[in-house]
Each structure stands twice: as C-alpha cells, then as structure tokens.
Amino acid sequence: MRKCSVDGCENKHYGRGYCNKHLKRFNKYDDPLLGGRMIHHCEISGCDDIVHAKGWCSMHYQRHLKWSDPLKSLNDEARHCNVTDCENKHSGKGYCKRHYDALKRGDDPHNYTRRGSQYNKRVVIIRDGVGVITLSDGREAFISPEDVDLVRNFNWCPIVSKVSTRRLVYAATNVRCEGAGEKTKYASLYLHRHLMSQGRTLTRKDQVDHIDGDGLNCRRNNMRIVTHSINLLNHHQLDSRNTSGYNGIHWSKRWKRWLAVVRVTGKGKNRRWCRHYVDKIEAAEARDLAVLSIHGDGILSQSLNFPEKYEEYQASIISKRDLWDNYES
C-alpha cells in the first residue's frame, strides 16, 4: 500500500504524494509541513496576521485575488472606477459595477451610457416656445417653458392608463418614497400631477384634467383641477363599447326606447339622472342639457354630444331641483 511521502507519516496516500492531512496543508500553505497546531503568520514583511491561504493573511490574499498583487495598496485611486468622471467604487477589472457589467457584455466601458440611468439624463429642450421632453420610447411630452427646471432632474417614460377604456398615455417617473426605511420603496410620479402640485397640495380626490384630451400635453393652459365626475365627462372619443354614437345614450331593451343617463358620484351619494326618449337625437340633447345643469361651468363644450349648441344650452339650463324631480333613480 502506497503511503504518504512525508517522513514519519504512515497514513495512506491520498494525492500528489501526500495523505489527506498533508495534501490540505500543501494546498493551503504550499508546504505540507506547515499547519497543525502551529500558528503561522503572513509572509508579507511587517504583517503579523495569521495565515489565511497561500501564505498570506486574509487581507493580502484578497488583494492577490483582486489585483494579482498582495502588496497593492487599497488607496483612493484603486477604490474608484478607471472611467473618466466616474467616482463609483471599484468592483472588478478596474471598473465600477455598472461599467464592469458593460465590459462583460462586450461593450466599451469608456463609451457606455445606460439609458435611463442617473448618469444619462435626457435633455429637455425648448422648441417654438414649448418645453419638449423625450420619453423612453421616443414619444414627446410638452410642458410650459417655465416648468423646465421642475422636470429636468427626472427621466420620464410613457404609462398607458388601465383605468379608462380610452387607453390614454401619460408621462411618469419613479421616485423614492419618504420614510421607506431599510427596504427602498418607489412610487410612480405623474408629470401632470407633479406640475400642478407646485404651490398647492393635491389630495387623492383632486384630479388633473387635460383639456384637449392628450395626456402628454402638460402645458399649464391645458390642465385644470376638477372632480372625478367632471374628469370622466371630458373625453373626445366614444367608448369602444358605445353603439348609439352619442355619449350617455344607450338602447333600453325593456322599454324599447333610448335611455339618456348622467351619473353623479360624490361624498355619500351615487345617483344617476335618466329618462327615456323615442328619438335618439332628442335623448342626446336632453343628456347635454342635464350635464350642464348638474355640473355647471366645469363642463367643456367638447364634453357634449353637440358642442355647437353650448351657448344655447347655457341659456336654457334647468335648476337642479326641477331636473331631479321625477327623474331620479
């Protein structure tokens, strides 16, 4: 039986001419006689730390693994990325984690910019007196020139509304929540609410309405703060499920007539005004008049089925008491 090559050791051969015990010492210290109960110190001159591996202490061994030189100092230059103007902490191969990941993907770390990162803010430009924000997918959002400083520190991306069947597109970004604690939490910040909250406090009930129906047109003269009911009424196209061709008008199978409906939501109430008509156009006109009578001046002309009759409706507005009498359900 083959035995260990170390003098005085009668253990069975395990590998490289040594038994299992001496092979482990050889792999760790490059000397099968080192180890055991003896306390060995780092081979680096002036270092009295206990040997961790390859004859070096833990600190010098880590430097050997990282830079192939156990004597290389951990100075400020070695701790930072080699890319010009990048002050991030060193991660590997002379680069920070961001540029090191780019190197592993085959990109040039010195010419690499990550879209959407804090080092590559998309520039807000002024075009024909209007601030233009380029979103992550190439779309453009528009703001007033005086609001440029409020948005230049963020990268904005498009978000399609899942609440409305009209699938409106808004501009939004992610911001860190205050008081998030150890676990970082982020929330979506919409561009229109960010602009309209300057100088005032917006509650959850306050909604920002885009007058022209374009969620990316966030200029000051195109936004207003309204209630949820008025915001729902201000739309410029019919619902995809609409078959009558008019807002608030649908066919009643029970009564075999056209039903005009205006819903009213608010604190402690959820009502609707409704009435049946034989003629569809008459029902659409009655619905327009009811909307103006209930919601008042907050309704825009484009919210009506017949915008050209807006002034005519204003002259014949019915009082709310007379409107609700006998037509409430």
C-alpha positions in Angstrom: 0.0 0.0 0.0 1.3 3.4 -1.0 2.0 5.7 1.9 2.4 9.5 2.4 5.8 10.8 1.3 6.3 13.0 4.4 8.9 11.5 6.8 7.4 9.8 9.8 3.8 9.8 8.3 2.3 6.3 7.9 -1.1 7.5 6.5 -2.4 6.2 3.3 -1.6 8.0 0.1 -4.4 10.4 -1.0 -3.0 12.7 -3.8 0.2 14.4 -5.0 2.2 12.0 -2.9 0.6 13.1 0.4 -2.0 11.8 2.7 -5.3 13.7 3.1 -3.9 15.8 6.0 -0.7 16.9 4.4 -2.4 17.5 1.0 -4.7 20.0 2.6 -1.7 21.8 4.2 0.1 21.8 0.8 -3.0 23.2 -1.0 -3.4 25.9 1.7 0.2 26.9 2.5 2.2 25.4 -0.4 4.1 23.4 2.2 2.8 20.0 3.6 4.7 20.6 6.9 3.0 23.8 7.8 -0.2 23.9 9.7 -1.4 21.8 12.5 -1.2 23.4 15.9 1.5 25.8 14.8 0.5 29.5 14.4 1.8 30.8 11.1 1.9 34.5 10.2 1.6 36.3 6.9 4.6 36.2 4.7 4.4 39.9 4.0 7.0 41.8 5.9 5.6 43.8 8.8 2.3 41.9 8.8 1.7 39.7 11.9 -1.8 38.5 10.9 -2.5 34.8 10.9 -2.2 33.0 7.6 -5.4 32.6 5.7 -4.3 31.0 2.4 -1.2 30.7 0.2 1.0 32.0 3.0 -0.9 35.3 3.2 -3.4 36.8 5.7 -6.9 37.4 4.6 -6.3 41.0 3.6 -3.3 40.3 1.4 -4.9 37.1 0.0 -7.9 39.2 -1.2 -5.6 41.7 -2.8 -3.9 38.8 -4.6 -7.2 37.6 -5.9 -8.3 41.0 -7.0 -5.2 42.5 -8.5 -2.7 39.6 -8.6 -0.5 41.5 -6.2 -0.8 41.1 -2.4 1.2 44.3 -1.9 -1.1 46.6 -3.9 -2.4 49.3 -1.6 -6.1 50.0 -1.2 -5.7 53.7 -1.9 -8.4 56.0 -3.2 -7.4 55.6 -6.8 -7.7 51.8 -6.6 -11.2 52.1 -5.0 -12.7 54.1 -7.8 -13.6 53.3 -11.4 -11.0 54.0 -14.1 -13.6 55.6 -16.4 -13.1 59.4 -16.6 -15.6 61.4 -14.4 -16.9 58.2 -12.8 -16.5 58.3 -9.0 -18.2 54.9 -8.3 -16.5 52.4 -6.1 -14.3 49.8 -7.8 -15.9 46.4 -8.5 -13.7 44.5 -10.8 -11.1 44.8 -13.6 -10.5 48.5 -12.7 -14.2 49.4 -13.2 -17.3 50.1 -11.1 -20.1 47.6 -11.2 -22.0 49.4 -13.9 -19.0 49.7 -16.3 -17.8 46.2 -15.3 -21.2 44.8 -16.3 -20.9 46.6 -19.6 -17.4 45.1 -20.2 -18.7 41.6 -19.5 -21.5 42.2 -22.1 -18.9 43.2 -24.7 -19.5 47.0 -24.6 -16.8 49.6 -24.3 -16.9 50.8 -20.7 -15.4 54.2 -21.6 -18.1 55.0 -24.2 -21.0 53.2 -22.5 -24.1 55.1 -21.3 -27.1 53.3 -19.8 -30.5 54.6 -21.0 -32.5 55.9 -18.1 -29.6 56.0 -15.6 -28.7 58.9 -13.3 -25.6 59.5 -15.4 -27.6 59.9 -18.7 -30.4 62.3 -18.1 -32.5 63.0 -21.2 -32.3 66.7 -22.1 -35.4 68.9 -22.0 -35.3 71.3 -25.0 -37.3 74.4 -25.9 -39.0 74.2 -29.3 -41.1 77.0 -30.6 -41.7 78.3 -27.1 -42.8 74.9 -25.7 -40.7 72.6 -23.5 -40.3 69.2 -25.1 -39.5 66.0 -23.0 -38.3 63.0 -24.9 -39.7 59.8 -23.3 -38.0 56.5 -23.1 -39.8 55.1 -26.2 -39.2 58.2 -28.3 -42.5 59.9 -27.7 -42.6 63.5 -26.7 -44.4 65.3 -23.8 -45.0 69.0 -23.8 -44.7 71.4 -20.9 -44.7 75.2 -20.4 -41.2 76.8 -20.6 -41.3 78.0 -17.0 -41.6 74.3 -15.8 -38.4 73.1 -17.4 -36.4 73.3 -14.2 -39.0 71.2 -12.4 -38.6 68.2 -14.7 -35.0 68.2 -15.9 -33.8 66.0 -13.0 -36.0 63.1 -13.9 -36.2 60.5 -16.7 -39.8 60.2 -17.9 -41.4 57.2 -19.5 -44.9 56.6 -21.0 -47.6 54.9 -19.0 -50.8 53.7 -20.5 -53.9 54.2 -18.3 -55.5 50.9 -17.3 -58.5 52.6 -15.7 -60.0 54.3 -18.7 -61.2 52.3 -21.7 -59.7 55.1 -23.9 -56.2 53.9 -23.1 -54.7 57.4 -22.5 -51.0 57.8 -22.4 -49.3 59.8 -19.6 -45.7 60.6 -18.7 -44.4 59.3 -15.4 -41.3 58.5 -13.5 -40.3 56.6 -10.3 -39.4 58.4 -7.1 -38.3 57.1 -3.8 -40.9 57.3 -1.0 -40.1 59.2 2.1 -39.6 57.2 5.2 -39.1 54.0 3.2 -36.8 52.6 5.8 -34.3 49.7 5.1 -36.4 48.4 2.2 -36.4 51.0 -0.5 -39.9 51.7 -1.9 -40.7 53.6 -5.1 -43.9 55.1 -6.4 -45.0 56.5 -9.8 -45.0 60.2 -10.1 -47.1 61.5 -13.0 -45.9 64.5 -14.9 -49.2 66.4 -14.8 -49.7 65.9 -11.1 -46.1 66.9 -10.4 -46.6 70.2 -12.2 -50.0 71.0 -10.8 -48.8 70.3 -7.2 -46.4 73.2 -7.3 -47.6 75.8 -4.8 -50.5 73.7 -3.7 -51.4 70.3 -2.1 -53.3 67.8 -4.3 -55.5 65.3 -2.5 -56.4 62.0 -3.8 -59.8 63.4 -4.8 -58.3 66.2 -6.9 -57.8 65.1 -10.5 -55.9 66.8 -13.2 -57.9 67.1 -16.4 -56.2 67.6 -19.8 -58.5 69.9 -21.7 -57.6 68.7 -25.2 -57.7 65.0 -24.1 -54.0 64.5 -24.7 -52.3 63.1 -21.6 -48.8 64.1 -22.9 -49.8 67.8 -23.4 -48.9 69.1 -19.9 -48.8 72.8 -20.6 -50.3 75.0 -17.9 -53.1 76.3 -20.2 -54.1 72.7 -21.0 -54.6 71.5 -17.4 -57.1 72.1 -14.7 -58.0 70.6 -11.4 -61.5 69.0 -11.4 -63.6 66.4 -9.6 -63.7 62.8 -10.7 -67.2 63.2 -12.2 -66.2 66.1 -14.4 -62.9 64.4 -15.4 -64.9 61.4 -16.7 -67.1 63.6 -18.8 -64.3 65.4 -20.6 -63.4 62.9 -23.3 -63.1 63.4 -27.0 -63.9 60.0 -28.4 -66.6 57.4 -27.8 -66.2 54.4 -25.7 -65.3 51.3 -27.8 -68.5 49.6 -26.5 -70.8 52.5 -27.5 -73.3 51.6 -30.2 -75.6 54.6 -30.2 -73.0 57.1 -31.5 -73.6 59.6 -28.6 -72.2 59.8 -25.1 -74.6 58.8 -22.3 -77.2 57.3 -24.7 -78.0 53.6 -24.9 -80.9 51.4 -26.0 -83.2 50.0 -23.4 -84.4 46.5 -24.3 -87.0 46.6 -21.6 -88.7 49.9 -22.6 -87.8 49.7 -26.3 -86.6 53.3 -26.1 -83.4 55.4 -26.0 -82.2 56.0 -22.5 -80.3 59.2 -21.6 -78.1 58.7 -18.5 -76.0 61.1 -16.4 -74.2 59.6 -13.5 -73.2 61.7 -10.4 -70.7 60.5 -7.9 -69.7 62.2 -4.8 -69.4 62.0 -1.0 -72.1 59.8 0.3 -74.1 59.6 -2.9 -74.1 57.6 -6.2 -77.0 58.7 -8.3 -77.9 58.9 -11.9 -80.3 61.0 -13.9 -82.1 59.1 -16.6 -85.1 59.5 -19.0 -86.5 57.6 -21.9 -86.9 59.0 -25.4 -88.2 57.7 -28.7 -85.8 59.8 -30.8 -82.1 59.2 -30.3 -81.1 62.8 -31.1 -83.7 64.2 -28.7 -82.2 61.9 -26.0 -78.7 63.2 -26.8 -79.8 66.8 -26.5 -81.6 66.1 -23.2 -78.4 64.5 -21.9 -76.3 67.5 -22.8 -78.7 69.9 -21.0 -78.7 67.6 -17.9 -74.9 67.5 -17.8 -74.7 71.3 -17.8 -77.4 71.7 -15.3 -75.8 69.2 -12.8 -72.1 70.1 -13.2 -72.3 73.7 -14.2 -69.4 75.7 -15.7 -67.0 72.8 -15.2 -68.2 71.1 -18.3 -66.4 71.9 -21.6 -68.1 72.1 -24.9 -66.2 69.0 -26.2 -67.9 67.0 -23.4 -71.3 67.5 -25.1 -72.8 65.5 -27.9 -73.5 68.7 -29.8 -70.7 71.2 -28.9 -72.1 73.8 -31.3 -75.2 74.1 -29.1 -73.2 75.0 -26.0 -74.4 78.6 -25.8 -78.0 77.5 -26.5 -77.8 75.1 -23.6 -76.4 77.7 -21.3 -79.5 79.9 -22.0 -81.9 77.1 -21.0 -80.2 75.5 -18.0 -82.7 73.8 -15.7 -82.4 74.2 -11.9 -81.2 71.1 -10.2 -84.4 70.7 -8.2 -86.5 70.7 -11.3 -84.1 68.4 -13.1 -84.1 65.8 -10.4 -87.9 65.8 -9.8 -89.4 62.6 -11.2 -86.2 61.6 -13.0 -84.1 60.2 -10.2 -83.2 56.6 -9.7 
